[in-house]
Amino acid sequence: MATRQNSTNGKLKSPRIQVVLPELICEQLTILASNESRTVSNMAKVLIQEGIKKYFDKEDKSRISENNLNTDKFRDELEKQSVRRLKRAPQRIRYYKKSD
């Protein structure tokens, strides 16, 4: 099962999986990644996405809903945006004491 971790700012990171590859496949993956100027993990992600898409297209099994694909596309677009700072400080800041 994929694991999900928190980043330093508290947001959830993307799920992580661990895969054990034979040496030959790992070398081929590394070569593909360097040819496309990608990291090895990003290249693996791309190849997995393409493989899943081909599988569902070939088998005509549309189990992945369009809503999930749209959500992933929306998330990717948001992540590409630059970070904008607030123009001024918030009007009111509330501090709460921890009650024992």
C-alpha positions as CSV (number, residue, x, y, z in Angstrom):
1,M,0.0,0.0,0.0
2,A,1.2,3.5,-0.8
3,T,2.3,5.6,2.2
4,R,1.6,9.3,2.5
5,Q,3.8,11.7,4.5
6,N,3.5,15.3,5.7
7,S,5.7,18.0,4.3
8,T,7.4,20.6,6.5
9,N,4.5,23.0,5.9
10,G,1.9,20.4,7.0
11,K,0.5,19.6,3.6
12,L,0.2,16.0,2.6
13,K,2.8,14.8,0.1
14,S,2.0,12.6,-2.8
15,P,1.7,8.9,-2.0
16,R,5.0,6.9,-2.1
17,I,5.6,3.4,-3.2
18,Q,8.7,1.3,-3.1
19,V,9.6,-1.0,-6.1
20,V,12.5,-3.5,-6.4
21,L,13.9,-3.6,-10.0
22,P,16.3,-6.0,-11.6
23,E,19.7,-4.3,-12.3
24,L,19.1,-4.3,-16.1
25,I,15.8,-2.5,-15.8
26,C,17.2,0.0,-13.4
27,E,20.1,0.8,-15.8
28,Q,17.6,1.2,-18.7
29,L,15.4,3.5,-16.6
30,T,18.5,5.6,-15.7
31,I,19.4,5.9,-19.4
32,L,15.9,6.9,-20.4
33,A,15.8,9.5,-17.6
34,S,19.1,11.1,-18.6
35,N,18.0,11.2,-22.3
36,E,14.9,13.1,-21.3
37,S,16.6,15.2,-18.6
38,R,14.5,13.8,-15.9
39,T,15.1,12.2,-12.5
40,V,14.9,8.5,-12.4
41,S,11.8,8.6,-10.1
42,N,10.1,11.1,-12.4
43,M,10.9,8.9,-15.4
44,A,9.4,5.9,-13.6
45,K,6.3,7.9,-12.8
46,V,5.9,8.9,-16.5
47,L,6.3,5.3,-17.7
48,I,3.9,4.0,-15.1
49,Q,1.3,6.6,-16.1
50,E,1.7,5.7,-19.8
51,G,1.5,2.0,-19.1
52,I,-1.7,2.4,-17.0
53,K,-3.3,4.5,-19.7
54,K,-2.4,2.0,-22.4
55,Y,-3.7,-0.9,-20.3
56,F,-7.1,0.7,-19.7
57,D,-7.3,1.9,-23.4
58,K,-6.4,-1.6,-24.6
59,E,-8.7,-3.5,-22.2
60,D,-11.4,-0.8,-22.6
61,K,-11.6,-0.7,-18.8
62,S,-12.4,2.9,-17.9
63,R,-12.1,2.4,-14.1
64,I,-10.3,5.7,-13.7
65,S,-13.0,8.3,-13.6
66,E,-12.6,11.5,-15.6
67,N,-13.1,13.4,-12.3
68,N,-9.9,11.9,-10.9
69,L,-8.0,12.8,-14.1
70,N,-9.4,16.4,-13.9
71,T,-8.4,16.6,-10.3
72,D,-4.9,15.5,-11.0
73,K,-4.7,18.0,-13.9
74,F,-6.0,20.8,-11.7
75,R,-3.5,20.0,-9.0
76,D,-0.6,19.9,-11.5
77,E,-1.7,23.4,-12.8
78,L,-1.8,24.8,-9.2
79,E,1.6,23.4,-8.4
80,K,3.0,25.1,-11.5
81,Q,1.8,28.6,-10.3
82,S,4.3,30.8,-8.5
83,V,3.9,31.6,-4.8
84,R,2.5,35.0,-4.1
85,R,3.0,36.9,-0.9
86,L,0.3,38.8,1.0
87,K,0.4,42.6,0.4
88,R,0.0,43.4,4.1
89,A,-0.2,41.7,7.4
90,P,-3.6,40.2,8.5
91,Q,-5.9,42.7,10.3
92,R,-6.3,40.5,13.4
93,I,-4.3,37.6,14.7
94,R,-5.8,35.4,17.4
95,Y,-3.6,33.5,19.8
96,Y,-5.0,30.6,21.7
97,K,-3.6,29.3,25.0
98,K,-3.2,25.6,25.3
99,S,-5.5,24.4,28.0
100,D,-4.1,21.6,30.2
